[in-house]
Amino acid sequence: MPAKSKKQQMAAGAALAAKRGERKVSSLKGASRGMYKSMSKSELRKMAKTKRKGKPKQKRR
């Protein structure tokens, strides 16, 4: 599932880095921490590799 916004894509990238051991889990906050706990590596990879061009900064609610 591709990311819907730049912020979502960036949070997925941070969570993926923590899953890979490239970043400490304690450094994650907010959405990235939730993604780390609830999503698999492959789900995070799909979301993190989304291109940012044309995406809104934040998803509208």
C-alpha positions as CSV (number, residue, x, y, z in Angstrom):
1,M,0.0,0.0,0.0
2,P,1.6,3.3,-1.0
3,A,1.8,6.2,1.3
4,K,-0.8,8.9,1.0
5,S,1.4,11.8,2.2
6,K,5.0,12.9,2.6
7,K,4.8,12.6,6.4
8,Q,3.3,9.1,6.2
9,Q,6.2,8.0,3.8
10,M,8.8,9.5,6.1
11,A,7.3,7.8,9.2
12,A,7.3,4.5,7.4
13,G,11.0,5.0,6.5
14,A,11.9,5.6,10.1
15,A,10.0,2.5,11.3
16,L,11.6,0.4,8.6
17,A,15.1,1.6,9.7
18,A,14.2,0.6,13.3
19,K,13.0,-2.9,12.1
20,R,16.3,-3.3,10.2
21,G,18.3,-2.3,13.3
22,E,19.7,0.8,11.7
23,R,18.0,3.1,14.2
24,K,17.1,2.7,17.9
25,V,13.4,1.9,18.6
26,S,13.5,4.3,21.5
27,S,14.0,7.2,19.0
28,L,10.7,6.6,17.3
29,K,7.7,8.8,18.2
30,G,4.1,9.0,17.2
31,A,3.1,7.4,13.9
32,S,6.4,5.8,13.3
33,R,6.3,3.9,16.6
34,G,2.8,2.7,15.9
35,M,3.9,1.5,12.4
36,Y,6.9,-0.2,13.9
37,K,4.6,-2.3,16.2
38,S,1.8,-3.0,13.8
39,M,3.3,-3.5,10.4
40,S,5.7,-6.1,8.8
41,K,8.9,-5.3,7.1
42,S,7.4,-5.8,3.7
43,E,4.5,-3.5,4.4
44,L,6.8,-0.8,5.7
45,R,9.1,-1.2,2.6
46,K,6.1,-0.7,0.2
47,M,5.0,2.4,2.1
48,A,8.5,3.9,2.4
49,K,9.4,3.5,-1.2
50,T,6.5,5.6,-2.4
51,K,7.7,8.6,-4.4
52,R,7.0,11.9,-2.7
53,K,6.5,14.0,-5.8
54,G,2.8,15.1,-6.1
55,K,2.0,14.0,-2.5
56,P,0.5,16.5,0.0
57,K,2.6,17.4,3.0
58,Q,-0.1,15.9,5.3
59,K,-3.1,13.8,4.6
60,R,-6.4,15.6,5.1
61,R,-8.7,14.1,7.6
